[in-house]
Amino acid sequence: MKKPLLALCVLIGTFWATAQESVLDSLIAFSESEVKADTGSINYLNAYTLAHYRTYPELVKKISENILAAAEKIGYKEGQAIALRRIGASNYVLGKSAELIDSQLKAITLFEELGDFARVAGSWNNIGLAYLQLGDAEKARETFANALKTVDPNNYNFIGVLYNNLGIAHDELGQQDSSLYYHTRALEIRLEFNVSKRRLQATYTNLGSLYHTYVKDFDKAIEFTQKAIEINLETKNYVGLGGDFINLGNIYKDQKSWNSAYDSFTKAIQYADSSKNQSTLSAAYRSMAELEEERGNLNSALDYFKKRHEARIKAIENRQKVEVKRLENNYEVAQKEKELAELKTAQTRKDLIQSYLIAGIVIAILTIALIIFIARSRMKKVKEDQLRLERELEYKNKELTSYALNFIQKNELIEQFSDKVEEIRKQAAGEVAKDLLMVRKLLDDNSRIDNDWENFKMMFEEVHKGFFTAIKTQYPEIGSAELRLCALLRLNMNLKESSRILGISSDSVKTARYRLRKKLGLATEDNLVDFLMRFDKKMVA
């Protein structure tokens, strides 16, 4: 009884200072401190990081490395193995699949020594998923097979997972017979042992796809896909419903059952829209457009292609929001770490002052403290102003770059859409063909950059004030098109990006750069981009 009580006391003493802090503050504090080399602290932190590796993978990885070092000191193999698994999970979130594999292999060795074969199988499965992420389906297949050899034969739920993953790996390898076998085995186990509805639905979806695309047994494909739909309806999985109704519609379309395909795609659109899943919605609109095109309803097909275009743009915007959130999290971590460092520095100074007070030099210490206080106040004000300006500049530069990249995305999407309209127009006749020609001309006109350029110019001037005026003043012969090129070069845009943003060919960009160099009076050995960057810095100075 004494040992558990002692461990509890150690935990209370170690973590009391951080118990009242936010999760982020706690994670930063743990990442910056050495982990106590005892099983209580190691087990606590291994459990604590499990809940946060998806949100703050960098911090959890750093903490887990500290846990691993502490566990190695006392030869605590279970603590080492779990810390290695957590490092692997963090690397998976960070997209570092090769590092995940390395840490999982080390964990497997430790779990085997401990006789913990359930976790051995779990680690092999994780490695297999990493190989799939790396695009090495053969390695993934071998690894899932290793997991199947070590899994507890009574763990039917996990055996079903492994059969499912083996089916996916074989499908990636083009071995559809084997894929069908493993997905069928997964279905048998999941039906017999009543596993989770979500996993059963995934198996039905996979089998429906195989029977559709490989076996060409449309009745079976419809049967499995409808069963997947039934489970999604029961569990209110509207995202899954969108995808399954697209699959069902494609099966009907291949059977030339136009009305059934139309009804399925309509439901896919409804469920994708209700779940706000723009990627699925875009796929549903595309399938509907292709169906209408095959049926000869060209106007309707064009409408659905337009809706698909809008959904794709929204999907891009959603992905950008996720990326911005990730950047905000990273920025928050950096700020918290900076605050922690400043607190440590402040604490050091405070200890120094206290030592002087104990020594009896009260008047001298008070004077020094006053000077330090004034200096710190001024320094803090300067740093706050500088940090604020840096944040504003960083944000505007991100916004400027994002806006410039949107030029490319917008022009590419419009170009794809224009090509598709032209393709449909060639198949149409009469007034429809004329209308489609007008649509394409409108799309081509919409790809002009004048309006976008004015917005971009305003944003650029906010970040690089007076840049255009200064160039125009010093080099009055430079025209508006060359000013645009100067801005893109100042942002270090390459030839391809500049071509897409300006809406001209790469050769035209090369010619424009050559003429710009001549007007700026640059010699052959002078670097045009470096010149514009130095010009901007010189202007700011």
QUIVEN-V156332 format. One record per pair of residues at least 12 apart in sequence whose C-alpha atoms are under 10 Angstrom apart, sorted by sequence separation. I is the first residue (numbers start at 1). J is the second residue. If there is no record, write none. Layout:
i->(I/I)
j->(J/J)
This chain:
i->(17/18/48/49/67/68/71/87/88/91/107/108/111/127/128/129/131/147/148/166/167/168/170/187/188/208/209/211/212/228/229/232/248/249/250/252/268/269/272/288/289/290/292/353/421/424/425/468/471/495/516/520/67/68/87/88/107/108/127/128/148/166/167/186/187/190/207/208/209/211/212/228/229/248/249/251/268/269/271/288/289/352/353/423/424/485/488/495/496/15/46/49/68/69/86/88/89/108/126/128/129/148/165/166/167/168/186/187/207/208/211/229/247/249/250/269/270/287/289/290/422/425/469/484/485/488/495/514/517/15/30/45/49/64/65/67/68/85/87/88/89/105/108/125/128/129/147/148/164/166/167/168/187/188/206/207/208/209/229/246/248/249/250/268/269/286/288/289/290/353/421/422/425/468/471/495/513/64/67/68/84/85/87/88/104/107/108/124/125/127/128/146/163/164/166/167/187/205/207/208/209/228/229/245/248/249/265/268/269/285/288/289/353/421/467/468/485/46/66/67/86/87/88/106/107/126/127/128/144/145/164/165/166/167/186/187/204/207/208/227/228/247/248/249/267/268/287/288/289/422/484/485/27/45/46/64/65/84/85/86/104/105/124/125/126/128/144/145/148/163/164/165/167/185/186/206/207/208/226/245/246/247/249/265/266/269/285/286/287/289/418/421/422/468/484/495/45/64/65/68/84/85/88/104/105/124/125/128/144/163/164/167/183/184/204/205/206/208/225/226/229/245/246/249/265/266/268/269/285/286/289/350/418/421/467/468/63/64/83/84/85/103/104/123/124/125/127/144/145/162/163/164/166/183/184/187/204/205/208/225/244/245/246/248/264/265/268/284/285/286/288/349/420/467/14/27/45/46/64/65/84/85/86/104/123/124/125/126/141/144/145/162/163/164/165/182/183/203/204/205/207/225/226/244/245/246/247/265/285/286/287/418/419/481/14/27/42/45/46/61/64/65/81/82/84/85/101/104/105/121/122/124/125/144/160/161/163/164/183/184/203/204/205/206/225/226/242/243/245/246/265/266/282/285/286/418/421/60/61/63/64/81/84/85/101/104/121/124/125/143/160/163/164/183/184/201/202/204/205/225/242/244/245/246/265/282/284/285/286/349/417/418/464/467/42/43/63/64/81/83/84/103/121/123/124/141/142/162/163/183/201/203/204/205/224/242/244/245/264/265/284/285/418/419/485/489/11/23/27/42/61/62/81/82/101/102/121/122/140/141/144/160/161/182/201/203/204/222/223/242/243/262/263/282/283/285/415/418/10/15/41/42/60/61/64/80/81/84/100/101/120/121/122/124/140/141/159/160/163/180/181/201/202/221/222/225/241/242/243/245/261/262/265/281/282/285/414/417/418/457/461/464/11/14/31/32/60/61/80/81/100/101/120/121/124/141/142/159/160/179/180/183/200/201/204/221/222/241/242/245/261/281/282/284/457/460/485/486/10/24/31/35/42/43/61/62/81/82/101/119/121/122/140/141/158/160/161/179/200/201/240/241/242/243/282/283/415/456/460/485/11/12/15/23/27/30/31/34/35/37/41/42/57/58/60/61/78/81/82/97/98/101/118/121/122/137/140/141/157/160/161/201/202/222/239/241/242/243/262/279/281/282/283/414/415/10/11/29/30/31/32/33/35/36/37/41/57/60/61/77/80/81/97/100/101/117/120/121/139/140/156/159/160/180/198/201/202/218/221/222/238/241/242/261/262/278/281/282/414/457/482/486/7/9/10/11/24/28/31/32/35/36/37/39/59/60/79/80/99/100/119/120/121/137/138/141/159/179/180/197/200/201/221/240/241/242/280/281/282/453/456/460/481/482/485/7/8/24/27/28/30/31/34/35/37/38/39/50/57/58/77/78/97/98/117/118/119/137/138/140/141/157/158/219/238/239/240/242/278/279/280/282/411/414/415/7/8/11/27/30/31/33/34/35/36/37/38/46/50/53/57/58/77/78/81/97/98/117/118/125/132/136/137/156/157/160/177/198/218/219/238/239/242/258/278/279/282/411/414/482/483/6/7/28/29/30/31/32/35/36/37/42/45/46/49/53/56/57/77/85/92/96/97/116/117/118/128/135/137/138/156/176/180/197/198/201/217/218/237/238/239/241/246/253/258/277/278/279/281/413/482/24/27/28/31/34/35/36/37/38/39/43/47/50/53/54/55/57/58/78/88/92/95/97/98/117/137/138/160/164/176/180/197/205/209/212/216/238/239/240/242/246/249/253/256/278/279/280/411/412/4/27/30/31/34/35/37/38/42/43/46/47/50/53/54/57/58/77/78/97/98/122/125/129/132/136/137/156/157/167/208/212/218/238/239/258/278/279/410/411/493/30/36/37/39/42/46/49/53/54/56/57/77/82/85/89/92/96/97/118/121/125/128/132/135/136/137/156/157/158/176/177/197/198/218/238/239/243/246/247/250/253/254/258/277/278/279/410/411/478/479/482/492/37/38/41/42/45/46/52/53/54/55/56/78/81/85/88/92/95/96/121/128/131/156/157/161/164/168/176/177/197/202/205/209/212/213/216/237/238/239/242/243/246/249/250/253/256/273/276/277/278/411/478/490/491/492/37/39/40/43/46/47/50/53/54/88/91/95/156/157/160/164/167/171/176/198/201/205/208/209/212/238/241/242/245/246/249/256/276/278/279/477/489/490/39/42/43/46/50/53/54/118/122/125/129/132/160/163/167/204/208/211/212/240/243/246/247/278/407/489/490/492/38/42/49/53/85/92/121/125/128/209/213/239/242/243/246/250/253/277/407/478/488/489/490/491/492/88/157/161/164/198/202/205/209/212/239/242/246/249/407/477/478/486/489/490/491/160/201/205/208/476/477/486/489/490/475/489/490/407/475/487/490/406/407/474/475/486/490/486/404/453/403/404/407/452/453/471/403/404/449/450/403/448/449/447/448/449/400/401/447/448/400/403/447/399/400/400/400/401/399/400/399/471/397/400/396/397/400/396/471/397/467/470/471/396/397/470/396/397/395/467/468/471/393/394/467/470/393/466/467/392/393/465/464/467/464/466/467/324/465/466/464/465/464/320/404/401/404/405/408/412/317/404/408/411/412/316/401/407/408/410/411/400/407/408/409/410/411/401/405/408/409/411/313/316/404/405/407/408/397/404/407/408/405/406/407/408/313/404/405/407/313/404/313/312/310/309/309/309/309/308/306/305/302/305/306/305/302/302/301/302/298/301/299/298/298/298/299/298/293/296/296/299/293/298/302/298/299/299/302/298/56/55/58/56/55/56/59/58/56/24/28/32/27/28/31/29/24/25/28/29/32/24/28/32/25/29/24/25/28/24/25/25)
j->(29/30/60/61/79/80/83/99/100/103/119/120/123/139/140/141/143/159/160/178/179/180/182/199/200/220/221/223/224/240/241/244/260/261/262/264/280/281/284/300/301/302/304/365/433/436/437/480/483/507/528/532/80/81/100/101/120/121/140/141/161/179/180/199/200/203/220/221/222/224/225/241/242/261/262/264/281/282/284/301/302/365/366/436/437/498/501/508/509/29/60/63/82/83/100/102/103/122/140/142/143/162/179/180/181/182/200/201/221/222/225/243/261/263/264/283/284/301/303/304/436/439/483/498/499/502/509/528/531/30/45/60/64/79/80/82/83/100/102/103/104/120/123/140/143/144/162/163/179/181/182/183/202/203/221/222/223/224/244/261/263/264/265/283/284/301/303/304/305/368/436/437/440/483/486/510/528/80/83/84/100/101/103/104/120/123/124/140/141/143/144/162/179/180/182/183/203/221/223/224/225/244/245/261/264/265/281/284/285/301/304/305/369/437/483/484/501/63/83/84/103/104/105/123/124/143/144/145/161/162/181/182/183/184/203/204/221/224/225/244/245/264/265/266/284/285/304/305/306/439/501/502/45/63/64/82/83/102/103/104/122/123/142/143/144/146/162/163/166/181/182/183/185/203/204/224/225/226/244/263/264/265/267/283/284/287/303/304/305/307/436/439/440/486/502/513/64/83/84/87/103/104/107/123/124/143/144/147/163/182/183/186/202/203/223/224/225/227/244/245/248/264/265/268/284/285/287/288/304/305/308/369/437/440/486/487/83/84/103/104/105/123/124/143/144/145/147/164/165/182/183/184/186/203/204/207/224/225/228/245/264/265/266/268/284/285/288/304/305/306/308/369/440/487/35/48/66/67/85/86/105/106/107/125/144/145/146/147/162/165/166/183/184/185/186/203/204/224/225/226/228/246/247/265/266/267/268/286/306/307/308/439/440/502/36/49/64/67/68/83/86/87/103/104/106/107/123/126/127/143/144/146/147/166/182/183/185/186/205/206/225/226/227/228/247/248/264/265/267/268/287/288/304/307/308/440/443/83/84/86/87/104/107/108/124/127/144/147/148/166/183/186/187/206/207/224/225/227/228/248/265/267/268/269/288/305/307/308/309/372/440/441/487/490/66/67/87/88/105/107/108/127/145/147/148/165/166/186/187/207/225/227/228/229/248/266/268/269/288/289/308/309/442/443/509/513/36/48/52/67/86/87/106/107/126/127/146/147/165/166/169/185/186/207/226/228/229/247/248/267/268/287/288/307/308/310/440/443/36/41/67/68/86/87/90/106/107/110/126/127/146/147/148/150/166/167/185/186/189/206/207/227/228/247/248/251/267/268/269/271/287/288/291/307/308/311/440/443/444/483/487/490/38/41/58/59/87/88/107/108/127/128/147/148/151/168/169/186/187/206/207/210/227/228/231/248/249/268/269/272/288/308/309/311/484/487/512/513/38/52/59/63/70/71/89/90/109/110/129/147/149/150/168/169/186/188/189/207/228/229/268/269/270/271/310/311/443/484/488/513/40/41/44/52/56/59/60/63/64/66/70/71/86/87/89/90/107/110/111/126/127/130/147/150/151/166/169/170/186/189/190/230/231/251/268/270/271/272/291/308/310/311/312/443/444/40/41/59/60/61/62/63/65/66/67/71/87/90/91/107/110/111/127/130/131/147/150/151/169/170/186/189/190/210/228/231/232/248/251/252/268/271/272/291/292/308/311/312/444/487/512/516/38/40/41/42/55/59/62/63/66/67/68/70/90/91/110/111/130/131/150/151/152/168/169/172/190/210/211/228/231/232/252/271/272/273/311/312/313/484/487/491/512/513/516/39/40/56/59/60/62/63/66/67/69/70/71/82/89/90/109/110/129/130/149/150/151/169/170/172/173/189/190/251/270/271/272/274/310/311/312/314/443/446/447/40/41/44/60/63/64/66/67/68/69/70/71/79/83/86/90/91/110/111/114/130/131/150/151/158/165/169/170/189/190/193/210/231/251/252/271/272/275/291/311/312/315/444/447/515/516/40/41/62/63/64/65/66/69/70/71/76/79/80/83/87/90/91/111/119/126/130/131/150/151/152/162/169/171/172/190/210/214/231/232/235/251/252/271/272/273/275/280/287/292/311/312/313/315/447/516/59/62/63/66/69/70/71/72/73/74/78/82/85/88/89/90/92/93/113/123/127/130/132/133/152/172/173/195/199/211/215/232/240/244/247/251/273/274/275/277/281/284/288/291/313/314/315/446/447/40/63/66/67/70/71/73/74/78/79/82/83/86/89/90/93/94/113/114/133/134/158/161/165/168/172/173/192/193/203/244/248/254/274/275/294/314/315/446/447/529/67/73/74/76/79/83/86/90/91/93/94/114/119/122/126/129/133/134/155/158/162/165/169/172/173/174/193/194/195/213/214/234/235/255/275/276/280/283/284/287/290/291/295/314/315/316/447/448/515/516/519/529/75/76/79/80/83/84/90/91/92/93/94/116/119/123/126/130/133/134/159/166/169/194/195/199/202/206/214/215/235/240/243/247/250/251/254/275/276/277/280/281/284/287/288/291/294/311/314/315/316/449/516/528/529/530/76/78/79/82/85/86/89/92/93/127/130/134/195/196/199/203/206/210/215/237/240/244/247/248/251/277/280/281/284/285/288/295/315/317/318/516/528/529/79/82/83/86/90/93/94/158/162/165/169/172/200/203/207/244/248/251/252/280/283/286/287/318/447/529/530/532/79/83/90/94/126/133/162/166/169/250/254/280/283/284/287/291/294/318/448/519/529/530/531/532/533/130/199/203/206/240/244/247/251/254/281/284/288/291/449/519/520/528/531/532/533/203/244/248/251/519/520/529/532/533/519/533/534/452/520/532/535/452/453/520/521/532/536/533/452/501/452/453/456/501/502/520/455/456/501/502/456/501/502/501/502/503/455/456/502/503/456/459/503/456/457/458/459/460/459/460/460/532/459/462/459/460/463/460/535/462/532/535/536/462/463/536/463/464/463/535/536/539/462/463/536/539/463/536/537/463/464/536/536/539/537/539/540/398/539/540/539/540/540/402/488/488/491/493/496/500/406/493/497/500/501/406/491/497/498/500/501/491/498/499/500/501/502/493/497/500/501/503/406/409/497/498/500/501/491/498/501/502/500/501/502/503/409/500/501/503/410/501/413/413/413/413/414/416/417/417/417/417/417/420/421/421/420/421/421/424/421/424/424/424/425/427/428/428/424/427/428/432/427/432/436/433/435/436/439/436/326/326/330/329/329/330/333/333/333/329/333/337/333/334/337/336/332/333/336/337/340/333/337/341/336/340/336/337/340/337/339/340)
